[in-house]
Amino acid sequence: MKSVVILLRHTPLNHIKNLEAFRLGLGLTLGHNEVVVAMLDEGVFNAAPFRPGVVDRPEVDEFLGYYGDVGVRMVAERESVERFGLGTLRGGVEVLDRKSIVDALRQADVVIPF
């Protein structure tokens, strides 16, 4: 089993690569990997609940609904959450300080940046 961190650093509305990252996170569990989706900088907007269909963007909820069942962790950087004033986050998102997320990146076998 490998420890994999998927790193999201961009907003969810500019492109669909974050959707692919969330889908990849689910797929990586098929290989019995330990998966963490870490959201830093503007990537913390992926942790906010919103309705992407309103602006013609794809929905990620269909993937996130399985995360708890297969053990994928989602973490958002506290400093960015506070900087952008995100008061409400999606269910299942842990808020960690930057040091904790950097430690997870250092300890991971694989880091996949998006």
Number of C-alpha atoms within 10 A of each C-alpha: 9 14 16 22 26 23 21 25 18 19 19 23 15 9 11 14 15 23 18 12 19 22 15 16 26 19 14 15 18 9 9 13 17 19 26 22 22 28 29 23 19 17 22 27 23 24 25 18 13 12 13 13 9 8 8 9 15 16 15 19 14 10 15 19 12 12 19 12 8 14 15 22 17 24 22 27 24 19 16 20 25 11 10 12 9 15 8 10 18 14 13 15 16 15 21 16 14 16 10 13 22 13 10 17 20 12 13 17 13 14 18 14 11 14
